[in-house]
Amino acid sequence: MTDLESVQVADGFSVSVPQPKDALFSEIHFIYHEVFVERDYLKHGIRLSDSARIVDVGANVGMFSLFVMQECPGARILAFEPIPAIHQALLENLDSHGAKDVQVVRAALGRRPEERVRFTYYPGLPGNSTRYPEQKKLNKELIAEQMGHEAVDRIMGGVEVEAEVRRLSDELRDWAPEGPIDLLKIDVEGAELEVMEGLDTADWQRVRQCVIEVQDLDGRLDAVLGVLDAQGFTVTTESAVNIPEVLRASMVYATRERAH
């Protein structure tokens, strides 16, 4: 079990994080601002009803799920988080805030099932934890430039953990075998395409809206847009708010024409 630290991110609103007390940077305040203040997941036509069904891929400590439950108390959420320490904080936060209709799976999503996959967990920056640590080169360079090389090891010092990878279509068969998926939210630090490739065509047709955070390395943004276009979505992209431009982070918003 990981020791969790309670952090107050707004008046009367605290969350648990698996973050060491001497961390140089507390990313949870950034995430709170992104989700609750900037409302980054409800832009460019993204709308949710009180009966929405939402898939939260890369749930982290649950900030987006908590936001949804505040906005739409009748929503149902299927949340995925593979990193053990972060998963523990996610469960704690959902429980302490009374989020009852969130089903949590400790697994990553990919194009095929895999039993034991190595992930890199960053205790000093948990939200950057990833299956692909080699893609964090730009992040490390930015930290070195702003805070010095010694800070890189403290903030981006990684620990290897193992997690299961599942296919999203397989998971939907138990959680919601039919009917619409009102929002697919993906924030998975480099594995966006794998998540999307694990969704069968029939299930894609059930997805009404997507919000995907993409770091545009090796043409990844164009590849994500290509998948969404092929599935019939109308797509809007914008640079991620408050993230340095050098990191090439974009938010992708995808919607389908609503029936009248």
C-alpha positions as CSV (number, residue, x, y, z in Angstrom):
1,M,0.0,0.0,0.0
2,T,1.1,3.5,-0.8
3,D,1.0,6.3,1.7
4,L,-1.5,8.9,0.3
5,E,-1.3,12.6,0.9
6,S,-4.4,14.7,1.2
7,V,-4.1,17.9,-0.8
8,Q,-6.7,20.8,-0.7
9,V,-7.1,22.0,-4.2
10,A,-10.0,24.4,-3.6
11,D,-12.1,25.6,-0.6
12,G,-13.8,22.6,0.9
13,F,-12.4,20.2,-1.8
14,S,-9.4,17.9,-1.1
15,V,-8.1,14.9,-2.9
16,S,-5.7,12.1,-2.1
17,V,-2.5,11.8,-4.2
18,P,0.4,9.3,-4.1
19,Q,2.8,12.2,-4.2
20,P,5.8,12.6,-1.8
21,K,5.6,15.6,0.4
22,D,8.9,17.0,-0.8
23,A,7.9,16.9,-4.5
24,L,9.1,20.1,-6.3
25,F,5.9,20.4,-8.2
26,S,2.4,19.4,-7.2
27,E,0.6,18.6,-10.5
28,I,-2.8,18.0,-8.8
29,H,-3.4,21.7,-8.6
30,F,-2.8,22.0,-12.3
31,I,-5.2,19.1,-13.0
32,Y,-7.9,20.6,-10.8
33,H,-7.6,23.9,-12.7
34,E,-7.7,22.2,-16.1
35,V,-10.7,20.1,-15.3
36,F,-12.8,22.2,-12.9
37,V,-11.8,25.8,-13.7
38,E,-11.0,25.8,-17.4
39,R,-13.5,23.0,-17.9
40,D,-11.3,21.6,-20.7
41,Y,-13.5,18.5,-21.2
42,L,-16.7,20.5,-22.0
43,K,-15.6,22.6,-24.9
44,H,-16.3,22.6,-28.7
45,G,-19.7,21.1,-28.5
46,I,-19.0,18.4,-25.9
47,R,-22.2,18.1,-23.8
48,L,-23.3,15.6,-21.1
49,S,-26.7,14.8,-19.8
50,D,-27.5,13.6,-16.3
51,S,-27.9,10.0,-17.6
52,A,-24.6,10.0,-19.6
53,R,-22.5,6.9,-19.9
54,I,-18.8,7.8,-19.9
55,V,-15.5,5.9,-20.3
56,D,-12.6,7.5,-18.5
57,V,-9.4,6.0,-19.9
58,G,-6.4,7.2,-17.9
59,A,-8.5,8.2,-14.9
60,N,-5.5,9.2,-12.8
61,V,-6.6,10.0,-9.2
62,G,-10.2,10.6,-10.4
63,M,-10.4,14.4,-11.0
64,F,-12.4,14.1,-14.2
65,S,-14.7,11.4,-12.8
66,L,-15.4,13.7,-9.8
67,F,-16.1,16.6,-12.1
68,V,-18.6,14.5,-14.1
69,M,-20.3,13.4,-10.9
70,Q,-20.6,17.0,-9.8
71,E,-22.0,18.1,-13.2
72,C,-24.1,15.1,-13.9
73,P,-25.0,13.2,-10.7
74,G,-26.9,10.5,-12.6
75,A,-24.0,9.6,-14.9
76,R,-22.3,6.2,-15.0
77,I,-18.6,6.0,-15.5
78,L,-16.2,3.2,-16.4
79,A,-12.7,4.3,-15.3
80,F,-9.4,2.7,-16.1
81,E,-6.1,3.4,-14.3
82,P,-3.2,0.9,-14.5
83,I,-0.6,2.3,-12.0
84,P,-1.1,0.7,-8.5
85,A,-0.4,3.8,-6.4
86,I,-2.5,6.0,-8.6
87,H,-5.3,3.4,-8.6
88,Q,-5.3,3.4,-4.9
89,A,-5.7,7.1,-4.7
90,L,-8.5,6.9,-7.3
91,L,-10.5,4.5,-5.2
92,E,-9.9,6.6,-2.1
93,N,-11.1,9.8,-3.8
94,L,-14.2,8.2,-5.3
95,D,-15.1,6.8,-1.9
96,S,-14.5,10.0,0.1
97,H,-16.5,12.1,-2.4
98,G,-19.4,9.6,-2.6
99,A,-19.0,8.8,-6.3
100,K,-21.1,5.6,-6.3
101,D,-21.6,5.1,-10.0
102,V,-18.0,4.8,-11.1
103,Q,-16.7,1.3,-11.9
104,V,-12.9,1.2,-11.6
105,V,-10.7,-1.2,-13.5
106,R,-7.0,-1.4,-12.6
107,A,-5.8,-1.9,-16.1
108,A,-4.5,-0.1,-19.2
109,L,-6.3,-0.3,-22.5
110,G,-4.6,-1.4,-25.8
111,R,-5.2,-3.0,-29.1
112,R,-4.9,-6.5,-27.6
113,P,-5.0,-8.1,-24.2
114,E,-1.6,-8.5,-22.4
115,E,-1.2,-9.9,-18.9
116,R,1.9,-8.3,-17.6
117,V,3.2,-5.0,-19.2
118,R,5.9,-2.7,-17.8
119,F,4.9,0.9,-17.1
120,T,7.0,3.7,-15.7
121,Y,5.5,5.4,-12.6
122,Y,6.8,8.8,-11.7
123,P,6.2,9.4,-8.0
124,G,7.1,13.1,-8.4
125,L,4.8,13.6,-11.4
126,P,2.2,10.8,-11.3
127,G,0.1,12.0,-14.2
128,N,3.0,11.5,-16.6
129,S,3.3,7.8,-15.8
130,T,3.4,5.9,-19.0
131,R,4.0,2.7,-20.9
132,Y,6.4,4.7,-23.1
133,P,9.0,6.5,-20.9
134,E,11.2,7.2,-24.0
135,Q,8.6,9.7,-25.1
136,K,9.2,11.8,-22.0
137,K,12.4,13.3,-23.4
138,L,10.9,16.7,-24.1
139,N,9.4,16.9,-20.6
140,K,12.8,16.1,-19.1
141,E,14.5,18.7,-21.3
142,L,12.0,21.4,-20.2
143,I,12.5,20.6,-16.5
144,A,16.3,20.8,-16.9
145,E,16.0,24.1,-18.7
146,Q,13.7,25.6,-16.1
147,M,14.9,24.0,-12.9
148,G,18.3,22.5,-13.5
149,H,19.4,18.9,-14.2
150,E,19.3,17.9,-10.6
151,A,15.5,18.5,-10.6
152,V,15.0,16.0,-13.5
153,D,15.9,13.0,-11.3
154,R,13.6,14.2,-8.5
155,I,10.6,15.0,-10.7
156,M,11.0,12.4,-13.5
157,G,12.7,9.7,-11.6
158,G,10.8,6.6,-12.7
159,V,9.8,3.3,-11.0
160,E,8.9,0.3,-13.0
161,V,5.5,-1.3,-12.2
162,E,3.5,-4.0,-14.0
163,A,-0.1,-3.8,-15.2
164,E,-2.6,-5.7,-17.3
165,V,-3.7,-4.4,-20.7
166,R,-7.2,-5.0,-21.9
167,R,-9.3,-4.2,-25.0
168,L,-12.0,-1.6,-24.6
169,S,-14.6,-3.5,-26.6
170,D,-14.1,-6.5,-24.3
171,E,-14.7,-4.4,-21.3
172,L,-17.8,-2.8,-22.7
173,R,-19.5,-6.2,-23.2
174,D,-19.9,-6.4,-19.4
175,W,-20.4,-2.8,-18.5
176,A,-22.6,-1.6,-21.4
177,P,-23.2,-4.2,-24.0
178,E,-25.6,-2.0,-26.0
179,G,-26.8,1.6,-26.2
180,P,-24.8,4.8,-26.6
181,I,-21.4,5.7,-25.0
182,D,-21.9,9.4,-24.5
183,L,-18.2,10.3,-24.0
184,L,-14.9,8.5,-24.5
185,K,-12.2,10.5,-22.7
186,I,-8.6,9.3,-23.3
187,D,-5.5,10.7,-21.5
188,V,-2.9,7.9,-21.6
189,E,0.5,9.5,-22.1
190,G,1.4,8.1,-25.5
191,A,-1.0,5.1,-25.9
192,E,-3.9,6.9,-27.5
193,L,-3.9,5.0,-30.8
194,E,-3.7,1.6,-29.0
195,V,-6.7,2.4,-27.0
196,M,-8.6,3.4,-30.1
197,E,-7.5,0.3,-32.0
198,G,-9.0,-1.8,-29.2
199,L,-12.5,-0.6,-30.0
200,D,-14.4,-2.6,-32.6
201,T,-16.3,-0.8,-35.5
202,A,-19.7,-1.7,-34.0
203,D,-18.7,-0.1,-30.7
204,W,-17.2,3.0,-32.4
205,Q,-20.7,3.6,-33.8
206,R,-22.0,3.7,-30.2
207,V,-19.6,6.5,-29.2
208,R,-21.2,9.9,-29.5
209,Q,-18.3,12.1,-28.4
210,C,-14.6,11.9,-27.6
211,V,-12.0,14.1,-25.9
212,I,-8.5,13.0,-26.3
213,E,-5.2,14.5,-25.1
214,V,-2.4,13.9,-27.6
215,Q,1.3,14.7,-27.5
216,D,2.1,15.1,-31.2
217,L,5.2,13.0,-31.6
218,D,6.0,11.0,-34.7
219,G,2.7,12.1,-36.5
220,R,0.5,10.8,-33.7
221,L,-2.0,13.7,-33.9
222,D,-2.6,13.1,-37.6
223,A,-3.1,9.4,-36.9
224,V,-5.6,10.0,-34.2
225,L,-7.5,12.5,-36.4
226,G,-7.5,9.9,-39.2
227,V,-9.2,7.3,-37.0
228,L,-11.8,9.8,-35.9
229,D,-12.5,10.9,-39.4
230,A,-12.9,7.4,-40.6
231,Q,-15.4,6.8,-37.9
232,G,-17.5,9.8,-39.0
233,F,-16.7,12.3,-36.3
234,T,-16.5,16.1,-36.7
235,V,-13.3,17.1,-35.0
236,T,-11.9,20.2,-33.4
237,T,-8.3,20.5,-32.1
238,E,-6.6,23.1,-30.0
239,S,-3.3,23.4,-28.1
240,A,-3.6,22.2,-24.6
241,V,-4.2,25.1,-22.2
242,N,-1.3,26.0,-19.9
243,I,1.1,23.4,-21.2
244,P,4.3,24.7,-22.7
245,E,4.2,24.7,-26.5
246,V,7.4,22.8,-26.8
247,L,5.6,19.7,-25.4
248,R,3.3,19.6,-28.5
249,A,0.2,18.8,-26.4
250,S,-3.2,19.1,-28.1
251,M,-6.8,18.5,-27.1
252,V,-8.9,16.7,-29.6
253,Y,-12.7,17.1,-29.4
254,A,-14.9,14.8,-31.6
255,T,-18.6,14.9,-31.9
256,R,-21.3,13.3,-34.1
257,E,-24.3,15.2,-35.5
258,R,-27.1,14.9,-33.0
259,A,-30.5,13.6,-34.0
260,H,-33.3,16.2,-33.8
